[in-house]
């Protein structure tokens, strides 16, 4: 091993909202990458979490309630950031 090689410790986690991709096995020239997890759109809520310690995107989006029965109205809105359907009738 050459004396001018500099080694750095591999990343072991990413910030919340991201997950780890790639490998860091000591033979490559790059660290593990952090990739943003799925973000949900308005009208959807998140299922799963993305803590930064995983190696897969564990977030899926599910549609929120978009209508109520006749004679009722929707309370609250679904902005894509919650982990439950906040819409109630």
Protein Blocks (a to p, Z undefined) as FASTA:
>chain_A
ZZkbccddddfbdcehiacedddehpacbdcdddddddddehiacedddehlacbdfbdc
ddddfbdcehiacedjdehlacbdfbdZZ
